[in-house]
């Protein structure tokens, strides 16, 4: 009787592994969907904190872009307040121009140093802004400056998928109200993510074998995303600003956690 035990374990192990992976995918999609519905960004940061431990990097990247794009479509249909095309178009134009530049720079850039420097900046600067009674306000530069911020987001998206970080921080420093800021970031991310997904499909990064996972991610994030958007409608300006700056801080910490050990291991720091 006991001779069958090893055979039974060998049969059940793949099923247990698959089930645990599926649960991680569902949990990551649900939590990331809620955060994106609430804040208008940060799906990739949250989802990858779950998926990076269990999903192959290429599949995780494709799932992240797909999930973030799906969440932005849901949020855009649910929250339409504050949308101004005159305010939005410089960000989008800059972002679309910046993505190819980021892709071109990527092979020449040390990705780990890039993440470490960006992570250190966010980790140090955003808590200072979070604790300040009055945030610094930047009123100069107009649409040109907004376009530069969008281009920076596009470049960072081409380098590593961080499209929303700089535009979100810039909108906060601009002093946009919460509806205006969310409308800009939400639709900026929607445009850049659609472009990124099209590039992934065109380059064959997204394959037919990935579709079953996409079909898990989409329904898992549906209700949490809508719950996040409903919660957003009831929060104050101050609370929204704290949420945004806290998420940017966490994003910086996550970048440091993933980059510094790699740099230490290769003796770069």
N, C-alpha and C positions, 0 to 999 in steps of 0.2 A: 504493500500500500504506500509506504513512504517513498518508494522508487519513482512514483509519479509526481512527487512534489517539485523537483527541479524543472520537469517539463511544464507543469502548471505555471510556475513562476515565469518561465521564459515566454509563455503565451500571454500572461496578464501584464507583464512589465510594459510593453508598448502601449497597451490600453490605458494603464495608469498614467504613463508619461503623456499620452495624447490628451487625456482628461485634464491633467494639471496644466498643460500648455493652453488648452482651450479656456480654462478658468482664468488664467493670467491675461489672455487676450481680452476676454469679456470684462474683467475687472478694470484693466487699463483703459479700454474704450469707454466704459461707463463713467469712471472718475474724470478722465480727460474731457469727455463730452460735457459733463456738468460744469467743470472749470471754464471751458471755452464758452458755454452758454452764458455763464455769469459775467465773464470778463471781456469776451470778444476775441481772445487770443489764448496762447499757451497750451493748445492741444498736444503738440509734439513734445514739449518739455515733460508734461505729465505722463503721456502714454509711454514714452521711451523709458521713464523711470520704472515702469512695469515690464515692458517688452524686451528691453536690452538684455535681461537676464535669461530669457527663454526662447527668443526668436532670432533666427539668423539675420545678420545686419541688413542685407539687401531686402529681404522680405519686410523687416521692421520699418525700414525707410519708406518703402512703398505703402505699407499700411498706415504709416503716420501721415503721409501726404493725402492719401485717400480719406482717412478719418477726419483730418483737419478741414479738407475741402467739403466733405459731407456736412460737418458741423457748421461751417460758415454758411452753407446754403440754407440749412435749417434756421440758423439764427437770423440770417438776412430776411427770411420770410416771416419771422416772428417779431423782430424788433426793427422798425423802420424809422424811428424817431431820430431827428438831428441830421438826416442826410442832406448834404449840400454838394452838388456836383462841382461848383466853383471851388469849394474847399478841398474836395477829394482828388480832382484830376491831376494836380501837380505831384501828389504822392504816388498815384498809379503810374503816371508817365515816367517818373524817376525810377520806380520799382521795376517796370518792364525793361527800361534801359540798363538797369544795374544787374539783373540776373545773368545775362550773357557775360558781362564783365567778371562777375564772381566765378562763373564756371571756367573762364579763361585763366583767372588768377589762381584757381585752386591747385593746379599741378606745381606751381612755383612757390606755394605758401606752406609753411609748417603748420598743419592744422592744429596740432596740440598746443603750440605756443599761441596761436590765434585764440583758441578757446580759453587758455589760461589768462591771457591779458584781458579779454572781454569779461570773463568771469570775475576777475579781480576788480575791474571797474564797477560792474554791477553790484558786487558784494559790498564794496566800500561806499559807493555814491548813493545807492537807493535807500539804505537805512538812514543816511544823513537827511535825505529828502523826507523820509517817512517821519522822522522825529522833529523836523523843523515846523515851527508854528505857521510860517508863511513860506511857500515855495518860491524860488526865484522865478521870475517871469521874463520870457524872451519875446519881445515884440517887434524885433527888427528882421529884415530879410524877406518878408512877405512870401509870395508863392515860390520864388527862387529857392529860398531856404527850405520850404516845405518839400520842393522837388529834390533837393540834395538829401534831405532826411529819407525820402522815399527811395532814392538811388542807393543810399547806404544800406537800407533794408533789403533791396534787391541784390546787391553785391553779397551781403551776408547770407541771403537765401541761396544764392548760387554756390557759396562756399560750404555752407553747412546746414541750411534749412532754418536759419534764425531770422526770418523775414520781419517779424513783428517787433523785435526788441527795440531797435533804434527809433522807428516811427512812434512806438508807444511812449517811450521816454520823451521824445520831442514834443508830442501832443500834450503831455503832462506839463512840460516846461512852457509851452505856449499858453497854458491856462485855459484850454478848451473845456467847456462844460462836459459832463459825463456822456450825454447823448451825442454831442458833436464828436467827442473823442472816440466813442465806440463806433459811430458810423464810419469815421475815417479808417480806423484800424480794421474793422470787420470787412469793409469792402476792399481795402488795400490787400488784405490777406486773401480775400476771395479771388481777386484778379491774379495775384502772384502765384497762389496755389494752383489755380486752373492752368496757368502757363507751365508750372513745374510738372503737373500731372501729364499734360500734353507732351512735354519733353521726355518724361519717363516712358510713356507709351511709344513715342516715336523712336526712342533709342533701344527699345526692347527690355527696359528694366522691369516693367510690369509684364508679367507673363500670364498665360491662361491658368497655370497651376496656382496662382495667387488668388484667383477669384473666390474659392471657398472661404478663405480667411476674410476677404472683403465682405462676404455675405454674413459673416459672424460679427464683424465690427459695426456695420451699419445699424442693424436692429439693437445691438447692445448699447449704442450711444444715443439712440433716438429719444427715449423718455428722459434720461438725465440731462441731455442738451436742452430740451424744452423746459424742464424744471429750472435749470440755470437761468434761462432767459426770463422766466416768470419772476424769479427771485431778483434779477437785475432791475426789473421795473419798479421794485419797491424800496430799493436802497437809496441812501442819500449821496450827494456829491462827495462828501468827506469820506464816507465808507467806501465808495467806489475807488477813490484815489488811493486809499490804504490798501485795498485789494490789489490794485494794479502794481503799486510799488512793492508790496510783499511778494507778488508773483515774480517780478523782475529780480528781486533779491534771491529768491529760491532758484531762479534760473541761473543766476551767477554762481551760486554755491554748487549747483549741479554741474556746471561747466568746469569748475575747479576740481570737483571730485573725480570727474572722468579724465581730466587732462594732467593734473599734477602727478599722480602716481606713474603715468606713462613717462613723463619727463624725468622724474626721479630715477626710474628704472633704467633709463638710457643715459643717466649721468648728465642731463642737460641743466639741472638746477642743483 
